[in-house]
Amino acid sequence: MKKLVVANWKMLPASLAEAREILERIDGCLRDGVDADLVVCPPFVFVEEVAQMLAEGALAEGASLGAQDIADRDEGALTGEVSGPQLVKLGVRFVLIGHSERRWKLGESDDVVNAKLRAALRAGLVPIVCLGERTRDGAWQEELAAQTAATFRGLTAGQVGQCLIAYEPVWAISTNPDAKPDTPAGAVQSMSHIRQTLADHFDVSHTTFLYGGSVTPANAKEFLERPEISGVLVGGASVHPEEFCRILMVATR
């Protein structure tokens, strides 16, 4: 089974020209023998143009389009937000739900994340659901279990089965003060805890787990070598083509 590499561009790059340059470099990597599944999540303002770029060259065979967020349409017409049907019309297939920056920096509650997850499923999108504890203290297991249960509350087994899960330990993300690197063993332990929490109500034996704790070319290999980790969610390195191509090569078996 191929590893999955998700590129979360966040608010970068600054221009469409830079976006094209990044994708052209990635296209070259795919032509050079990269054999991994790729999802590119650009800023909303570039989604339509990036969709066209992903239809060209080797990217057309090896890459899918993702979005960084979605609005809950049941809340009505929200200023500045983007709905699931709008994303689908633009060719989006995947969408990030509950990214750590939206949870911890923008204050999205588990209830908001749950509503966005439902919106993604209604639209027929594949949710990449982000989960992760803020600190690795004595209560981390309780925090992670509570977040997991609240995020998936009220969903059916079939709906949960459509989701990918990205474990994002907030305490290990390099942009946070006092960040400490995670280990593959620690990541697998956390993923197992998420799986056990969900297993009380759902069959998650085949659920795909990604790792998203500041993935770089230097640490990608040790995480991707673990069979429990099916891929990586890449932030900062995803807009640096040389670094990102090295991660793609590591993901290639």
C-alpha positions as CSV (number, residue, x, y, z in Angstrom):
1,M,0.0,0.0,0.0
2,K,1.4,3.4,-1.0
3,K,2.1,6.0,1.7
4,L,0.1,9.2,1.6
5,V,1.8,12.6,1.8
6,V,-0.5,15.6,2.4
7,A,1.0,19.0,1.7
8,N,-0.7,21.8,3.8
9,W,0.5,25.1,2.3
10,K,-1.3,27.1,4.9
11,M,-1.1,30.8,3.8
12,L,1.7,30.2,1.3
13,P,3.0,30.8,-1.3
14,A,2.6,34.5,-2.0
15,S,1.7,34.2,-5.7
16,L,0.4,31.8,-8.3
17,A,3.7,31.9,-10.0
18,E,5.4,30.5,-6.9
19,A,2.6,27.9,-6.6
20,R,3.3,26.8,-10.2
21,E,7.0,26.6,-9.5
22,I,6.5,24.4,-6.5
23,L,4.2,22.1,-8.4
24,E,6.5,21.9,-11.4
25,R,9.3,20.7,-9.1
26,I,7.0,18.2,-7.5
27,D,5.9,17.0,-11.0
28,G,9.6,16.4,-11.7
29,C,9.9,14.3,-8.6
30,L,7.0,12.2,-9.6
31,R,8.6,11.6,-13.0
32,D,11.8,10.6,-11.3
33,G,10.1,7.6,-9.7
34,V,8.3,8.8,-6.6
35,D,5.6,6.2,-5.8
36,A,3.5,7.8,-3.1
37,D,0.0,9.2,-3.1
38,L,-0.1,13.0,-2.8
39,V,-2.7,15.5,-1.7
40,V,-2.0,19.3,-2.1
41,C,-4.0,21.7,0.1
42,P,-3.4,25.2,-1.1
43,P,-5.0,28.5,0.3
44,F,-8.6,29.0,-0.8
45,V,-7.6,31.8,-3.1
46,F,-5.5,29.4,-5.2
47,V,-7.7,26.3,-5.2
48,E,-9.2,26.8,-8.7
49,E,-5.8,27.5,-10.3
50,V,-4.1,24.7,-8.4
51,A,-6.8,22.3,-9.6
52,Q,-5.9,23.1,-13.2
53,M,-2.2,22.7,-12.4
54,L,-2.7,19.3,-10.9
55,A,-4.4,18.1,-14.1
56,E,-1.1,18.5,-15.9
57,G,1.8,16.2,-16.4
58,A,2.7,13.5,-13.8
59,L,0.6,15.3,-11.2
60,A,-2.5,14.3,-13.1
61,E,-1.8,10.7,-12.2
62,G,-0.2,11.0,-8.7
63,A,-1.9,14.0,-7.0
64,S,-5.3,15.0,-5.6
65,L,-6.6,18.4,-4.5
66,G,-7.4,19.1,-0.9
67,A,-8.8,22.1,1.0
68,Q,-7.6,23.5,4.3
69,D,-11.0,24.0,5.9
70,I,-14.7,23.9,5.3
71,A,-17.7,25.8,6.7
72,D,-20.8,24.1,8.2
73,R,-23.4,25.2,5.7
74,D,-26.2,24.5,8.3
75,E,-25.0,27.7,10.0
76,G,-26.2,29.7,6.9
77,A,-24.3,32.0,4.6
78,L,-21.2,32.9,6.6
79,T,-19.0,35.8,5.5
80,G,-15.7,34.7,4.2
81,E,-16.3,31.0,4.5
82,V,-16.4,28.2,1.9
83,S,-18.9,25.4,1.7
84,G,-18.6,21.8,0.8
85,P,-20.5,22.0,-2.4
86,Q,-18.3,25.0,-3.5
87,L,-15.2,22.9,-2.8
88,V,-16.5,19.9,-4.7
89,K,-17.3,22.1,-7.8
90,L,-13.7,23.2,-7.8
91,G,-12.4,19.6,-7.9
92,V,-11.5,19.3,-4.2
93,R,-11.5,15.7,-3.0
94,F,-10.0,15.9,0.5
95,V,-10.4,18.5,3.3
96,L,-8.5,19.1,6.5
97,I,-10.8,19.1,9.6
98,G,-9.8,20.4,13.0
99,H,-6.2,21.3,12.2
100,S,-4.3,22.1,15.4
101,E,-3.9,25.8,14.4
102,R,-7.6,26.2,14.0
103,R,-8.3,24.4,17.3
104,W,-5.6,26.1,19.4
105,K,-4.9,29.4,17.7
106,L,-8.4,30.2,16.4
107,G,-10.3,28.6,19.2
108,E,-12.4,26.1,17.3
109,S,-14.2,23.9,19.8
110,D,-14.7,20.1,19.4
111,D,-18.4,20.9,18.6
112,V,-17.4,23.2,15.8
113,V,-15.0,20.6,14.4
114,N,-17.7,18.0,14.7
115,A,-20.1,20.2,12.7
116,K,-17.4,20.8,10.0
117,L,-16.8,17.1,9.8
118,R,-20.4,16.4,9.2
119,A,-20.4,19.1,6.5
120,A,-17.5,17.5,4.7
121,L,-19.2,14.1,4.8
122,R,-22.5,15.6,3.5
123,A,-20.6,17.0,0.5
124,G,-18.9,13.7,-0.3
125,L,-15.4,14.9,0.6
126,V,-12.8,12.7,2.3
127,P,-12.1,14.3,5.7
128,I,-8.6,14.3,7.1
129,V,-9.5,14.7,10.8
130,C,-6.7,16.2,12.9
131,L,-6.4,15.2,16.5
132,G,-3.7,15.9,19.1
133,E,-3.1,16.8,22.7
134,R,-1.8,20.2,23.6
135,T,0.7,19.0,26.2
136,R,2.3,15.7,27.0
137,D,1.6,15.8,30.7
138,G,0.1,13.2,33.0
139,A,-3.4,13.8,31.6
140,W,-2.6,13.6,27.9
141,Q,-4.5,10.3,27.4
142,E,-7.7,11.7,28.9
143,E,-7.4,14.9,26.8
144,L,-6.8,13.0,23.6
145,A,-9.7,10.5,24.3
146,A,-12.1,13.4,25.1
147,Q,-11.1,15.3,22.0
148,T,-11.5,12.1,19.9
149,A,-14.9,11.2,21.3
150,A,-16.3,14.8,20.9
151,T,-14.9,15.1,17.3
152,F,-16.7,12.0,16.1
153,R,-19.8,12.3,18.3
154,G,-23.0,11.2,16.6
155,L,-21.4,9.8,13.5
156,T,-22.3,6.4,12.1
157,A,-19.8,3.6,11.6
158,G,-19.9,4.2,7.8
159,Q,-19.1,7.8,8.2
160,V,-16.1,7.2,10.5
161,G,-14.9,4.6,7.9
162,Q,-14.7,7.4,5.3
163,C,-12.3,9.5,7.4
164,L,-8.5,9.6,7.6
165,I,-7.0,10.6,10.9
166,A,-3.9,12.8,11.3
167,Y,-2.3,12.7,14.7
168,E,-0.9,16.2,15.4
169,P,0.9,16.5,18.8
170,V,0.6,20.2,19.4
171,W,3.6,20.1,21.9
172,A,5.8,18.7,19.1
173,I,5.1,21.3,16.4
174,S,8.1,23.5,15.9
175,T,6.2,26.8,15.6
176,N,5.1,26.4,19.3
177,P,7.2,27.7,22.1
178,D,9.1,24.9,24.0
179,A,8.4,22.4,21.3
180,K,9.9,19.0,21.9
181,P,10.3,16.4,19.1
182,D,8.0,13.4,19.1
183,T,9.2,9.8,18.5
184,P,7.8,7.2,16.2
185,A,7.0,5.0,19.3
186,G,5.3,7.9,21.0
187,A,3.2,8.7,17.9
188,V,2.2,5.0,17.5
189,Q,1.2,5.0,21.2
190,S,-1.0,8.0,20.7
191,M,-2.6,6.6,17.5
192,S,-3.3,3.4,19.4
193,H,-5.1,5.4,22.1
194,I,-7.2,7.2,19.5
195,R,-8.0,3.8,17.9
196,Q,-9.0,2.3,21.2
197,T,-11.2,5.3,22.0
198,L,-13.1,4.9,18.7
199,A,-13.1,1.1,18.9
200,D,-15.7,1.3,21.7
201,H,-18.3,2.3,19.0
202,F,-16.7,1.8,15.6
203,D,-14.6,-0.7,13.6
204,V,-11.4,1.3,13.0
205,S,-9.2,-1.7,12.2
206,H,-8.7,-0.4,8.7
207,T,-8.6,3.4,9.5
208,T,-5.7,5.2,7.9
209,F,-3.5,7.2,10.3
210,L,-1.1,10.0,9.3
211,Y,1.5,11.7,11.4
212,G,1.7,15.5,11.5
213,G,4.1,16.7,14.2
214,S,6.5,19.0,12.2
215,V,7.5,16.5,9.5
216,T,10.8,17.2,7.8
217,P,13.2,15.4,5.5
218,A,15.3,14.6,8.6
219,N,12.5,12.8,10.5
220,A,10.1,11.5,7.9
221,K,11.8,8.2,7.3
222,E,11.7,7.1,10.9
223,F,8.0,7.8,11.1
224,L,7.1,6.3,7.8
225,E,9.0,3.1,8.5
226,R,6.4,2.3,11.2
227,P,3.7,0.1,9.6
228,E,1.0,1.8,11.8
229,I,1.7,5.1,10.1
230,S,0.2,5.3,6.6
231,G,1.5,8.7,5.7
232,V,2.4,12.2,6.8
233,L,0.8,15.6,7.0
234,V,3.5,18.2,6.1
235,G,3.3,21.9,6.9
236,G,6.2,24.2,6.5
237,A,8.4,21.8,4.4
238,S,5.6,21.4,1.8
239,V,6.2,24.8,0.3
240,H,10.0,24.2,-0.1
241,P,10.2,21.9,-3.1
242,E,13.6,20.5,-2.4
243,E,12.6,19.5,1.1
244,F,9.2,18.2,0.1
245,C,10.6,16.1,-2.7
246,R,13.0,14.5,-0.2
247,I,10.0,13.6,1.9
248,L,8.2,12.2,-1.2
249,M,11.3,10.0,-1.9
250,V,11.4,8.8,1.6
251,A,7.7,7.9,1.3
252,T,8.4,5.8,-1.8
253,R,8.9,2.1,-1.1
